[in-house]
Amino acid sequence: MSVSSIVRTGVEVRLASRPADDMLREDTFEVVEVDVPDPDEGAILVRNEWMLLAAAMRDLVVETSNSDLPMPRFEIGRVPWALTVGTVEATGSDAFAVGDLVYHRQGWRQYATGPAAGFAALERGLLPSSEYFLSQGPTAYRGMVEMARVGAGDTVFITSAAGGVGSLAGQIARACGAKKVIGSAGSADKVAWLTEELGFDAAFDRHDGRVFDHLREFAPDGVDVVFDNVGGPQLEDAIRASAPRARLALCGVLSQRDPMLPLGFAIRNELEIRPFSTSYAPATARAWQERFGDWLRDGTITFPYTAVRGGPGAAPEALRELVAGRCRGQVLVDLRPAE
């Protein structure tokens, strides 16, 4: 156990204001430089490497947020939380050694410090590099494999398929033997990306007509599995385009409107509708990491993500770009100082 005496400063981002509408502005966050103390006894100091941004973070900022989200809101004057990976730089605990790779939720900052119990060790050799541990694969894997039980012969539809969860969910469905994988996206470029690079059999721009009509074209016999990231009208149409006894896994509410569920249709066709959260399945993360590593090594899937450089100060603009729909795959912020 050792504690460094090096004097450090680091950059962190704090929530400065809470917009009354859905717009994230330049003054919503503030970037500050802070002193970074040595870790106390029983604590560690981590030099952060990458953090994950998610579109749902908008709802953790704005006044008009969806209060039903299963995650705490960001607090004014505090550093927003986010899933983060980094390397132990100094330790006052026997639980970790300098150089260990760890996972935590302290978020938008260059350094994180706190009791060792607030950090989880990661196995460096399991995945190609540290940012891969931030994949939203546990959500995609739990929904597609554990909730929807995708298998051979299934026709699968994924909403917001070009996002961090959807882009992995489609590849997982294909790896599990799905007959056809269909995705919705928000632009023609994303549609082309899904079919030309990620192996989707069909995709369409959600702005180009009704989702129901597209699904009737691509899946005239109905959809067996729906993986929904958005709720709202897309989910309503996906339900009506489902085959009898279809399985639907619901994990997102990005549409900002609760769907009007066609319950009569769902009952007549014995649809299995399962909302889910990874909060109730901690073992899924480890199962995913092992499967993820195997699939990456044999080329079954890829990890599509947008890397944002520039340290924590680049995160606010990156979140605005993500919310505006201008990113593909996951959005990961490189928290290391710009070289």
C-alpha angles and dihedrals in degrees: 000000000000137000119206120226095204114131111231141180125198142183123245136174123227133191105252102179142002112233115226090221134039095273120112108209136192091258094049090090134031129207116219137176116230139181113255112215127208113264118268123236108295092018136098137212118224128196101216121227110176139004133191124239120200131189089234088070088081088070090052089059111038128075093234093058127146102258091199094072110122094233137074120265121244114261124227111252093019133099109258115244121242138161105271141176128203147144126267108249100175133007139199092177135078088219094078137031128211107273097032116138112233141180126219144147104241091112133177101046141087095235132032126195135176145106113331090240089070092065133068125210119238128203106239097204095052095081133025096256141349098270091061089071088067095061115131086229095119088064093044092045096047093047097045101036107025102030105029096027092213115202148156115325097016123139106217132198123194124189119215086015095171093060129095095272099033096050090058095039091059093051091047090053090053092047089053093055105264113171096217132009119200126184139188121215140172103247143026090249091057091047090055091046092054095051100034101040111017100043101245112158093216138001138174141194108256089216091060103082133306120332088224092060093050091050092049088054097047098033109027092167092053137262118284098194129029121190106191125195100165116037117201123082095344091059092045091054093043091055092052090048093051124116120237111288093011118167118231123193114195122195110147146052102192093138090072090223127092111236123247097236114216092223095174091058091045093051095046091050096040093234116187107221115185123178110197147178130197088227088086096048111055092161090062092074094060093043089051095048092054094046091042092055092050093048092048092050095050094042096245092131141008130217107239113198142148112233115212115200129198106074128262092324090069093060100083094056091042090055091051090051091048094049090048089057097245098127134081124217119343123345114227123182118213102223095190117107114270111259 
